[in-house]
Amino acid sequence: MTAGPSGSSKVVPLRDAVTSALGPGDTVFLGGFGHCIPFAAASEIIRSGVSGLTVCKTGADIVLDLLVAAGVVDEIIVGWFGNPGIGSSHVIRRAMEDDGLRLSESTNFGLLLRLHAAELGVPYLPTRTLVGSDLRDRAHHVVQVNCPFTDEELSAVAALVPDVAIVHAQRADATGNVQMWGVVGDTLTGARAATRVLCTVEEIVPESRVRSAPELTALPAHRVDTVTAVPGGARPSYVDGHYERDAGAYELFQAGSRDASWVADLVAGIREGQEVTRWW
Amino acid sequence: MVVTDLQLAWNAATQLHDGERVFVGIGAPAIAAMIARRSHAPCISMLFESGVDCADPQRVPASTGSHEVASGAALHGSMLDAFSQLQSGRIDVGVLSAAQVDPAGNLNSTVIGSYEQPRVRLPGSGGAHDIAALARRVLVVMPHDPRRLVDQVDFVTCRGWDAARLRRVGGVLRRGPVAMTTERGLFTLQGAELTLSAVTAGGSASWALEGLSWVGESEVRELPPLPSDAHTRFDFDAPEGSR
């Protein structure tokens, strides 16, 4: 005998998901890593009018550029920013030089461990990275400690608890069990570290389908606040089993975003409700 | 693939050994590992920071989380899985590039100019600092460009050689950047400096040091030449939309 449904539906329209999850000044973790970049959710964040956000991500994608260009971000906490495989971010460099965007930078592993500490529910984690270098001298939330057992020198990185994690995945059931496969990078560490999780998926499936393949479940329902079906929600990035990355879109963004007015037009279009795919 | 790029990747590939566990960055480092896997190091293990392990890319990947990296891999782990292996000393070699490198093996991918008022703000460390600090040894892959092979990097993103470098971290020796390859030759750590020790087959020491203030050994050997069938054996389709 199969069990009955294990919770009420968490399926809501994307607009409602964003307005219920995000408040001004929140710290937002962006999921995806080359794969499953949450472009649709980011577009809705831009439309919502929320501002003063701190956005954290180990290796950022151009979805961060969109949020920064829209003026909704005060600070970024990253290990790397740019257009993956293509080049530097014109948008973020301009925002740092001209608009007061604050950067707190670390290494991918150092920042990942800050999120992992939050996932583990401890105030910090020790690590062997972030030793020596100008980067170490300027990294925030890192101190040198001595191991209480071996006395060896280690770095300690403070936990980073995002208020919200934005995740795009292949599917979920209506109760919020999220299934994801393919490249995850830091996605699940950041999601499990966060207080709230907003998830968009290619499709909502019956709970029985999830429970027949539990090995694919990345986030259990009780850790997810909202799910919204947004087919194509990660375009122009790729989603395993659904669509490929549109390399031309990334190249076009790299060229176009040299011009601030090009980006401003793109953001204005997003605010007016146009799909994020408008730029290509 | 452009001949220069193939030579650059091949020279780096000659420094990877069969069966090694390699933590790979994107660009020439990834191509070097892919070439090694198709020549003298078929059992090399490629790990990417995205968490993809035992990777076997058939096409040049654009990013560590790309479909090209993930396709055909034996394991899709997480970034935590990847960096855990690195920190616990299980990665034989990390292969990196950077915007600037100096003879001490310091790498810069943060800023050109000062940090507070950079002439050029670069994308940042990503996993580079972690790889440089924690791999058992580091191979740096750089194009021969005097603007990038400098006397002293503007900013130390990844620490190179220093007296504390040759140290056991967690019981495992982490030797840092012991070698750098360009398309013109191989530089190896001699004392405190990366020093030219080998040149591309058919090349000369003066050519491999052209425009640089770096030094070379009094006698340099030749690197193994590109295999005669390199252009077909290492013919990876470029990703769509790439430059």
Interface residues (C-beta under 8 A of the other chain):
Chain A: G32 F33 G34 H35 T58 G59 V78 G79 W80 F81 G82 P84 G85 I86 S88 S89 R93 M96 E97 E105 S106 T107 N108 F109 G110 L112 H116 T127 R128 T129 L130 V131 G132 S133 D134 L135 R136 R138 W181 G182 V183 V184 G185 D186 T187 L188 T189 Y238 D240 E244 R245 A247 G248 Y250 E251
Chain B: I26 E49 S50 G51 V52 P61 A62 S63 T64 G65 S66 H67 V69 A70 H76 S78 M79 L80 F83 L86 Q87 T110 Y115 V120 R121 L122 P123 G124 S125 G126 G127 A128 H129 D130 A133 L134 F155 V156 T157 C158 R159 D162 A164 V169 G170 P239 E240 G241 S242
